[in-house]
Amino acid sequence: MTTRCDIMLFGALGDLAQRKLFPAFYQLEKAGLLADGSRILALARRELDTEGVRQQIRKRLEQHVKPEEFDPSVADKFLQRVEYQLLDFNNQDGFEALNTWRAGQSNQLIVYLASPPSMYGVVARNLSAVSCCTEKTRVVVEKPIGHDLESSRVINDELGEVYKENQLFRIDHYLGKETVQNLIALRFANNLFASQWDQNHISHVEITVAESVGIEGRWGYFDKAGQIRDMVQNHMLQLLCLIAMDPPSDLSADSIRDEKVKVLKALRTMTPDMMDTYVVRGQYTAGASNGKPVPGYLGEDDANKRSDTETFVALKVEIDNWRWSGVPFYIRTGKRLPEKLSQIIIHFKPAPHYIFDPDQRHLANNKLIIRLQPDEGMSLKILTKDQGLHKGMRLRQGPLELTFSEAFETERIPDAYERLLWEIMKGNQYLFVRRDEVEHAWRWVDRIVQNWNDGGDPPKRYAAGSWGPVASIAMITRDGRSWYEDA
Ligand code: BG6
């Protein structure tokens, strides 16, 4: 049974709403997960009427929903739920109209702020001034929550003046990805792994989130953020937390978030003397993407030719606690890398006593490869004897393979936003980020940025279409390791 919801969508004509949110709502409609009577009030500043907005959304649905998944009758049904209200977010007077829309409704109210974070405070205050929300209202906010610890506190304080923490749903869309959620199942449903998941058995962990796209016309935002704020402060640290956290006592939002916060608190601070060996930042130059020439970061439209903003970051992260002492987490993420690929590799330690051919010693550690995208699944590399009489006891590393789409005949894996919207409608916060998580992540990231600002080297260049600066390879090679490459 799904709850009847009224969703006020601020920023309804913006890129996020049009590219991600409306297609996700459409999919929920198609799956029968939008309760009859649920409504969406699209809010923006453009002079349009409901019919015009419905047409615009329909066009974007046709673009962003795969043709084989697009059903015009579902789209029609969904669009009937959408009404449009022109609204100047800064002007309290217009907010009375929201009460008119709500009059006599008992639907669960969800306020979705798909607007720039600088607007969160004013919208919250204006909603409160017209008494539009109650203690039951759920409020959804998108990243970035600020650009450092201080600015994130300002935003969180502004929201906190009007809403309680249990009303706030801070989105990190990585937490809505099927495979990211699956990390929790993998770790805490399989005793096999639970007993191996520490410094006694794991030598190191790699997390790669690579994108082939550049900054896609978002220079204004991206140049102020850089890859460390855009990807590391949120998505990368969330992945790291899910791999490193202790088992929560249950699946409740706070049990999971308490454990993630403990990891964030245990991250070793990057002091200036660590910057040369633990941190690499890069910026792409002209190169090729998918076989086509592409400009460098400084050659993108609207670029400021002198920017030192990083489009690539590689870090060696130490977690100072009992479980992970001495186990580095190598993480890297960048734009304009050769492919879109997100994966986590757990490198297990070799057997304590080795009895096979000395020249095969390098093979002798198990690896668990968790593919987040594309080709969602996992693969455990184990060692077996090579087949055949003449091979003697030669070893061979082979995969125990689990590709979700094949193993479970999954029809389609839902997009992250579908799951997140669904959980918001159910009022479940476990896939959303708590205030202290955001702040601990900023505290750690701020120190790196401060070291860069205090005279660190400028970003190292890398050609678009390569795996980032050579320095990122050197960083891991110094420890006698290499970034995992699937043969
Ligand atoms: C967003 C970043 O949060 O995540 C973008 O702002 C990035 O720069 C995107 O491209 C990556 O998300 P996904 O789901 O495509 O891996």
Residues whose N, C-alpha, C, O or C-beta is under 5 A from the ligand:
A	BS01	BG6	D230
